[in-house]
């Protein structure tokens, strides 16, 4: 069993830098307009020839109400009728993509994100799932990981029953904070009772896994009131928890301009919130997976980490990193073999491209050999907390210490500071360094010095 994480305030203050979350390497910041539909078709052909299994991500951008902290690609509207023209274009995209794949390629993972996927009516959800089942090889035996993001204010027992009927077996529930003053400050009023009702429905209907999202660092939060939220969430006994650090970037995300920055907690208060949260969750039996994620010991993520099979992609930590990821909908990102590509993030451009029978791909990246090496190192660090040099050398026919020789001084400094243990065979992220694993990954990022650090959130 992996050691528990160790809190080291001095280390955190020194290495709490702004940097990528590494849902990919290279990160989406490197995507450009040189990648287009021809590259996507080529990658789909290779996927078809190799009969690789698939992971589907479907983006539903609509929300009825705006949450001021949100940095997602979304459309705020009370007009439920706006969903239908979007679904028509989404179904076109599904058909255009599916015809380049083999019906034998099984969809092991499916995720509906947003926005608020349950913004769609029951009939619209049925319509969309019917199109997906007609176009792709979705599993019928409940063995796939089919998940959907839930806003408890937009779901009830009948909605949960429908989702289970359609084949979903995992739910991720947005909660963020239970304190009414915090909820008012971010325009998301949501009672504990609403959340509990959805969770009870999911358990009764035998959903396999429940995840709850929390955010620390929101306006009017204090270490005391956030600890109360965490205690209440522990009582709900989710299988997984995501505890995100709020990144206040009002210059990039317009809704955040409605947040009063004077009401934000201080950096010291945020650190105390995180420390207390870790202590509470650890005492309740949760394991730290990494990158803000916690899971019960019998959860698939915790087991995969124990067995060194855990991976990471645009859907976060996953046991399906071997799948080709197909992103569908506005702003959705695909990862197919060596190709990353992203659809237009503008709803009108997305729908306009498909209205002209064109795929809405507008940027991306083709990985080069160096990207593959560094991606493998970063994956091992962020998922296993160690890198065995022999594994990388065998996979890529390189001498690890020679290939990364210029990084050795930085790594040695991290070793002297107690983040990592370093020798000629491996890098091991120590318990005091696990909260800061992004900082270790950043050493191996060949693009980072060319980027503006303010594009990223801080590590803690």
C-alpha positions as CSV (number, residue, x, y, z in Angstrom):
1,X,0.0,0.0,0.0
2,X,1.2,3.5,-0.9
3,X,2.4,5.6,2.1
4,X,0.0,8.3,3.1
5,X,0.9,11.9,2.1
6,X,2.8,14.0,4.6
7,X,2.0,17.7,5.1
8,X,5.1,20.0,4.9
9,X,4.2,23.7,4.9
10,X,7.6,24.9,4.1
11,X,7.9,22.6,1.1
12,X,4.5,23.6,-0.1
13,X,5.3,27.3,0.1
14,X,8.5,26.8,-2.0
15,X,7.0,24.6,-4.7
16,X,3.4,25.8,-4.9
17,X,3.8,27.2,-8.5
18,X,1.4,27.8,-11.3
19,X,1.5,24.9,-13.8
20,X,-0.5,22.4,-15.9
21,X,-2.8,19.7,-14.6
22,X,-1.3,17.3,-17.1
23,X,-4.5,15.7,-18.4
24,X,-2.3,15.5,-21.5
25,X,1.2,16.0,-22.5
26,X,1.8,18.2,-24.4
27,X,-1.0,20.2,-22.8
28,X,-3.8,21.9,-24.7
29,X,-1.9,25.2,-24.6
30,X,0.3,23.8,-27.4
31,X,-2.6,23.0,-29.7
32,X,-2.6,25.1,-32.9
33,X,-4.6,25.4,-36.2
34,X,-2.2,23.3,-38.2
35,X,-4.2,20.2,-37.3
36,X,-7.5,19.7,-39.1
37,X,-10.0,17.1,-40.3
38,X,-7.5,15.3,-42.6
39,X,-5.4,14.5,-39.6
40,X,-8.4,13.4,-37.7
41,X,-9.5,11.1,-40.5
42,X,-6.0,9.6,-40.7
43,X,-6.0,8.9,-36.9
44,X,-9.5,7.4,-37.0
45,X,-8.3,5.1,-39.9
46,X,-5.3,3.9,-37.8
47,X,-7.7,3.3,-34.8
48,X,-10.0,1.3,-37.0
49,X,-7.1,-0.8,-38.4
50,X,-5.8,-1.5,-34.9
51,X,-9.4,-2.2,-33.5
52,X,-8.5,-0.2,-30.5
53,X,-11.3,0.2,-27.8
54,X,-12.9,3.6,-27.4
55,X,-13.7,6.1,-24.8
56,X,-16.4,8.6,-25.7
57,X,-16.7,12.1,-24.2
58,X,-19.9,14.0,-25.0
59,X,-20.1,17.8,-24.2
60,X,-23.5,19.3,-23.4
61,X,-22.8,23.0,-22.9
62,X,-26.1,24.3,-21.5
63,X,-26.8,25.5,-18.0
64,X,-30.0,27.1,-16.7
65,X,-28.0,29.2,-14.2
66,X,-24.5,30.6,-14.0
67,X,-22.1,29.6,-11.3
68,X,-19.7,32.5,-10.9
69,X,-16.6,30.3,-10.2
70,X,-17.1,28.2,-13.4
71,X,-14.4,28.1,-16.1
72,X,-16.1,25.4,-18.2
73,X,-17.2,25.9,-21.8
74,X,-20.9,26.6,-21.3
75,X,-24.0,28.4,-22.6
76,X,-26.3,30.0,-19.9
77,X,-30.0,30.0,-21.0
78,X,-33.4,29.4,-19.6
79,X,-34.6,28.4,-23.1
80,X,-34.7,24.6,-23.2
81,X,-35.5,24.8,-26.9
82,X,-31.8,25.7,-27.6
83,X,-30.8,22.1,-27.0
84,X,-32.6,20.6,-30.0
85,X,-30.6,22.4,-32.8
86,X,-27.4,21.5,-30.9
87,X,-28.5,17.9,-30.7
88,X,-29.1,17.8,-34.4
89,X,-25.6,18.9,-35.1
90,X,-24.2,16.7,-32.5
91,X,-25.9,13.7,-34.1
92,X,-24.3,14.7,-37.4
93,X,-20.9,14.8,-35.8
94,X,-21.5,11.3,-34.3
95,X,-22.4,9.9,-37.7
96,X,-19.5,11.5,-39.5
97,X,-17.0,10.2,-36.9
98,X,-18.6,6.7,-36.5
99,X,-18.4,5.9,-40.2
100,X,-14.6,6.0,-40.0
101,X,-14.5,3.4,-37.2
102,X,-15.1,-0.3,-37.0
103,X,-18.4,-1.5,-35.4
104,X,-16.2,-4.1,-33.5
105,X,-14.4,-1.3,-31.5
106,X,-16.1,-1.5,-28.1
107,X,-16.9,1.6,-26.1
108,X,-15.4,0.8,-22.7
109,X,-15.9,4.3,-21.3
110,X,-18.5,7.0,-21.9
111,X,-18.8,10.3,-20.1
112,X,-21.4,13.1,-20.5
113,X,-20.0,16.4,-19.3
114,X,-20.9,20.1,-19.6
115,X,-22.5,22.4,-18.8
116,X,-25.3,20.5,-17.3
117,X,-26.0,17.3,-19.2
118,X,-29.4,16.9,-17.5
119,X,-30.4,20.2,-19.0
120,X,-31.6,17.9,-21.7
121,X,-35.2,16.6,-21.4
122,X,-35.8,12.9,-20.9
123,X,-36.8,12.5,-24.5
124,X,-33.6,14.3,-25.7
125,X,-31.5,12.1,-23.5
126,X,-33.2,9.0,-25.0
127,X,-32.7,10.4,-28.5
128,X,-29.0,11.1,-27.9
129,X,-28.2,7.7,-26.4
130,X,-30.2,6.0,-29.2
131,X,-28.0,7.7,-31.7
132,X,-24.8,6.8,-29.9
133,X,-25.9,3.1,-29.6
134,X,-26.8,3.0,-33.3
135,X,-23.4,4.5,-34.3
136,X,-21.0,3.0,-31.8
137,X,-20.6,-0.4,-30.1
138,X,-21.8,0.5,-26.6
139,X,-21.8,-2.4,-24.2
140,X,-25.1,-3.8,-23.0
141,X,-24.0,-5.9,-20.1
142,X,-23.3,-2.9,-17.7
143,X,-19.5,-3.7,-17.8
144,X,-18.5,-0.4,-19.2
145,X,-17.7,2.8,-17.2
146,X,-20.6,5.0,-18.4
147,X,-20.7,8.2,-16.3
148,X,-22.6,11.5,-16.3
149,X,-22.1,14.8,-14.4
150,X,-25.1,15.7,-12.3
151,X,-26.4,19.0,-10.9
152,X,-28.7,17.9,-8.1
153,X,-30.9,21.0,-8.8
154,X,-31.5,19.6,-12.3
155,X,-32.2,15.9,-11.4
156,X,-34.7,13.9,-9.4
157,X,-35.6,10.2,-8.9
158,X,-37.2,9.9,-12.3
159,X,-34.1,11.4,-14.0
160,X,-31.8,9.1,-12.1
161,X,-34.1,6.1,-13.1
162,X,-33.9,7.2,-16.8
163,X,-30.1,7.5,-16.7
164,X,-29.8,4.0,-15.2
165,X,-32.1,2.7,-17.8
166,X,-30.0,4.3,-20.6
167,X,-26.9,2.5,-19.4
168,X,-25.2,5.0,-17.1
169,X,-23.7,3.4,-14.0
170,X,-21.5,6.2,-12.5
171,X,-22.4,9.7,-11.5
172,X,-20.3,12.7,-10.6
173,X,-22.2,15.2,-8.5
174,X,-21.3,18.9,-8.3
175,X,-21.6,20.2,-4.7
176,X,-18.7,22.6,-4.2
177,X,-19.7,23.9,-0.7
178,X,-22.7,23.6,1.6
179,X,-22.4,26.9,3.4
180,X,-25.4,29.2,2.3
181,X,-23.2,32.3,2.5
182,X,-20.6,30.8,0.2
183,X,-23.4,29.5,-2.1
184,X,-24.9,33.0,-2.4
185,X,-21.5,34.5,-3.2
186,X,-21.0,32.1,-6.2
187,X,-24.7,32.0,-7.2
188,X,-25.2,28.3,-6.6
189,X,-27.9,27.7,-4.0
190,X,-28.0,23.9,-3.4
191,X,-29.2,22.2,-0.2
192,X,-27.7,19.1,1.4
193,X,-31.2,17.5,1.1
194,X,-31.2,17.9,-2.7
195,X,-27.7,16.3,-2.9
196,X,-28.6,13.5,-0.5
197,X,-31.8,12.7,-2.5
198,X,-29.8,12.2,-5.7
199,X,-27.2,10.0,-4.0
200,X,-29.9,7.9,-2.4
201,X,-31.5,7.5,-5.8
202,X,-28.2,6.5,-7.3
203,X,-27.6,3.9,-4.6
204,X,-31.1,2.4,-4.8
205,X,-30.8,2.2,-8.6
206,X,-27.4,0.4,-8.2
207,X,-25.1,2.9,-9.8
208,X,-21.6,1.5,-9.3
209,X,-19.8,4.6,-8.3
210,X,-20.6,8.1,-6.9
211,X,-18.2,11.0,-7.1
212,X,-18.6,14.4,-5.4
213,X,-16.8,17.6,-6.4
214,X,-15.8,20.2,-3.8
215,X,-13.9,23.5,-4.3
216,X,-11.8,25.2,-1.7
217,X,-10.8,28.8,-2.0
218,X,-14.3,30.2,-2.8
219,X,-15.5,33.6,-1.4
220,X,-16.6,33.6,2.2
221,X,-15.1,30.2,2.9
222,X,-13.2,29.7,6.1
223,X,-11.3,26.7,7.4
224,X,-14.1,26.1,9.9
225,X,-17.1,26.2,7.6
226,X,-15.3,24.2,4.9
227,X,-14.4,21.5,7.4
228,X,-18.2,21.3,8.2
229,X,-18.9,20.8,4.5
230,X,-16.3,18.0,4.3
231,X,-17.8,16.3,7.4
232,X,-21.3,16.4,5.8
233,X,-19.9,15.0,2.6
234,X,-18.1,12.1,4.4
235,X,-21.4,11.2,5.9
236,X,-22.8,10.8,2.4
237,X,-20.0,8.2,1.7
238,X,-19.2,8.9,-1.9
239,X,-16.8,6.4,-3.5
240,X,-14.6,9.2,-4.8
241,X,-14.0,12.8,-4.0
242,X,-12.5,15.6,-6.1
243,X,-11.3,18.5,-4.0
244,X,-10.3,21.3,-6.4
245,X,-8.4,24.5,-5.7
246,X,-10.4,27.5,-7.0
247,X,-8.3,29.5,-9.4
248,X,-9.5,33.1,-9.5
249,X,-8.7,34.3,-13.0
250,X,-11.4,37.0,-13.8
251,X,-9.3,38.3,-16.7
252,X,-9.8,35.0,-18.5
253,X,-13.3,33.9,-17.2
254,X,-15.9,36.6,-17.3
255,X,-18.3,35.1,-14.7
256,X,-15.6,35.2,-12.1
257,X,-15.7,39.0,-12.3
258,X,-18.9,38.8,-10.3
259,X,-17.0,37.4,-7.4
260,X,-15.8,40.0,-4.8
261,X,-12.1,39.3,-4.5
262,X,-12.1,40.9,-1.0
263,X,-14.2,37.9,0.1
264,X,-11.7,35.3,-1.1
265,X,-9.8,33.4,1.7
266,X,-6.1,34.2,2.1
267,X,-3.4,31.8,0.8
268,X,-2.8,30.7,4.5
269,X,-6.5,29.9,4.9
270,X,-6.6,27.9,1.7
271,X,-3.6,25.9,2.9
272,X,-5.4,25.2,6.2
273,X,-8.5,24.2,4.4
274,X,-6.6,21.7,2.3
275,X,-4.6,20.3,5.3
276,X,-7.8,19.8,7.3
277,X,-9.6,18.2,4.4
278,X,-6.8,15.7,3.9
279,X,-6.8,14.9,7.6
280,X,-10.6,14.5,7.6
281,X,-10.7,12.3,4.5
282,X,-7.7,10.2,5.6
283,X,-9.3,9.6,9.0
284,X,-12.5,8.5,7.2
285,X,-10.6,5.9,5.2
286,X,-10.1,7.7,1.9
287,X,-6.9,7.2,-0.1
288,X,-5.1,10.1,-1.9
289,X,-5.0,9.2,-5.6
290,X,-3.3,12.4,-6.6
291,X,-4.1,15.7,-8.2
292,X,-7.0,16.6,-5.8
293,X,-8.6,13.1,-6.1
294,X,-9.5,10.8,-3.2
295,X,-11.1,7.3,-3.3
296,X,-12.1,4.6,-1.0
297,X,-9.6,1.7,-0.9
298,X,-11.9,-0.7,-2.8
299,X,-12.5,1.8,-5.6
300,X,-11.2,0.9,-9.0
301,X,-8.9,4.0,-9.1
302,X,-7.3,3.0,-5.8
303,X,-6.9,-0.6,-6.9
304,X,-5.4,0.5,-10.2
305,X,-2.9,2.7,-8.4
306,X,-1.9,-0.2,-6.2
307,X,-1.4,-2.3,-9.3
308,X,0.5,0.4,-11.2
309,X,-2.1,0.4,-14.0
310,X,-3.7,3.8,-13.3
311,X,-3.5,6.3,-16.2
312,X,-4.6,9.9,-16.9
313,X,-6.2,11.6,-19.8
314,X,-8.7,14.4,-20.6
315,X,-11.3,12.6,-18.5
316,X,-8.9,12.7,-15.5
317,X,-7.6,9.6,-13.7
318,X,-8.8,6.6,-15.5
319,X,-8.4,2.8,-15.9
320,X,-9.1,3.2,-19.6
321,X,-6.0,5.1,-20.8
322,X,-5.5,2.4,-23.4
323,X,-8.6,3.5,-25.3
324,X,-8.7,6.0,-28.1
325,X,-10.7,9.0,-26.7
326,X,-13.3,10.5,-29.1
327,X,-14.5,13.9,-28.0
328,X,-18.0,14.9,-29.3
329,X,-19.6,18.3,-29.1
330,X,-18.5,21.9,-28.8
331,X,-14.9,22.3,-27.4
332,X,-14.5,18.5,-27.0
333,X,-11.0,17.1,-27.2
334,X,-10.0,13.8,-28.8
335,X,-6.8,11.8,-28.2
336,X,-6.4,9.2,-30.9
337,X,-3.0,7.5,-31.2
338,X,-0.5,10.3,-31.7
339,X,-3.1,13.0,-32.4
340,X,-4.8,15.5,-30.1
341,X,-7.5,17.5,-31.7
342,X,-10.2,19.9,-30.4
343,X,-13.5,21.0,-31.7
344,X,-14.3,24.7,-32.0
345,X,-15.2,26.2,-28.6
346,X,-17.6,28.6,-30.2
347,X,-21.2,27.2,-30.4
348,X,-22.1,29.1,-33.6
349,X,-18.9,28.0,-35.3
350,X,-19.4,24.4,-34.1
351,X,-22.9,24.2,-35.4
352,X,-22.0,26.1,-38.6
353,X,-19.3,23.7,-39.6
354,X,-21.6,20.7,-39.2
355,X,-24.4,22.6,-41.1
356,X,-21.9,22.6,-44.0
357,X,-21.3,18.8,-43.5
358,X,-17.8,19.6,-42.2
359,X,-16.3,18.3,-38.9
360,X,-15.8,21.2,-36.4
361,X,-12.1,20.4,-35.7
362,X,-10.2,23.6,-35.4
363,X,-6.9,22.9,-33.6
364,X,-4.7,20.2,-32.2
365,X,-1.3,18.6,-32.2
366,X,0.6,15.6,-33.5
367,X,3.0,14.2,-30.9
368,X,6.7,13.9,-31.8
369,X,9.0,11.2,-30.4
370,X,10.2,13.5,-27.6
371,X,6.6,14.1,-26.6
372,X,6.1,10.4,-26.2
373,X,9.1,10.0,-23.9
374,X,8.1,12.9,-21.7
375,X,4.5,11.9,-21.7
376,X,5.4,8.5,-20.4
377,X,7.6,10.0,-17.6
378,X,4.9,12.4,-16.6
379,X,2.2,9.7,-16.6
380,X,4.2,7.5,-14.3
381,X,5.0,10.4,-11.9
382,X,1.4,11.6,-11.7
383,X,-0.2,8.1,-11.5
384,X,2.3,6.0,-9.7
385,X,4.5,8.6,-7.9
386,X,7.6,7.0,-9.3
387,X,9.5,6.4,-12.6
388,X,11.6,3.3,-13.2
389,X,14.3,4.4,-15.6
390,X,14.5,0.9,-17.1
391,X,10.8,1.0,-18.2
392,X,11.4,4.2,-20.1
393,X,14.7,3.0,-21.6
394,X,13.2,-0.2,-22.8
395,X,10.1,1.5,-24.2
396,X,12.0,4.2,-26.1
397,X,15.5,2.8,-26.6
398,X,17.2,5.7,-24.7
399,X,19.5,6.1,-21.8
400,X,17.4,7.9,-19.2
401,X,20.1,9.7,-17.4
402,X,21.8,10.8,-20.6
403,X,18.5,11.9,-22.3
404,X,17.5,14.0,-19.3
405,X,21.0,15.0,-18.2
406,X,20.3,18.8,-18.3
407,X,17.4,18.2,-15.8
408,X,19.6,16.5,-13.2
409,X,20.5,19.6,-11.2
410,X,16.8,20.5,-10.7
411,X,16.0,16.9,-9.7
412,X,18.9,16.8,-7.3
413,X,17.6,20.0,-5.7
414,X,14.2,18.5,-5.3
415,X,15.8,15.4,-3.8
416,X,17.7,17.6,-1.3
417,X,14.5,19.4,-0.4
418,X,12.7,16.1,0.3
419,X,10.2,16.1,-2.6
420,X,11.7,13.1,-4.3
421,X,14.2,10.3,-3.8
422,X,16.6,10.1,-6.7
423,X,19.2,7.5,-7.8
424,X,20.5,6.1,-11.1
425,X,17.5,3.6,-11.3
426,X,14.4,5.6,-10.4
427,X,12.6,8.7,-9.2
428,X,10.3,8.2,-6.2
429,X,7.9,11.0,-5.1
430,X,8.1,11.0,-1.3
431,X,5.0,11.4,0.9
432,X,5.9,15.1,1.4
433,X,6.1,15.6,-2.3
434,X,2.9,13.9,-3.5
435,X,0.7,17.0,-3.1
436,X,3.3,18.8,-5.3
437,X,3.7,16.1,-8.0
438,X,2.7,18.6,-10.6
439,X,5.9,20.6,-9.7
440,X,8.0,17.4,-10.3
441,X,6.2,16.8,-13.7
442,X,6.9,20.4,-14.7
443,X,10.7,19.7,-14.7
444,X,10.1,17.3,-17.6
445,X,7.8,19.7,-19.6
446,X,9.8,20.9,-22.6
447,X,7.3,23.6,-23.5
448,X,6.7,25.2,-20.1
449,X,9.4,27.8,-20.3
450,X,7.8,29.1,-23.5
451,X,4.5,29.5,-21.9
452,X,2.9,32.1,-19.7
453,X,2.6,30.6,-16.3
454,X,-0.5,32.7,-15.5
455,X,-2.5,30.5,-17.9
456,X,-2.4,27.8,-15.2
457,X,-3.7,27.3,-11.7
458,X,-1.4,26.9,-8.8
459,X,-0.3,23.4,-7.7
460,X,-2.0,23.8,-4.2
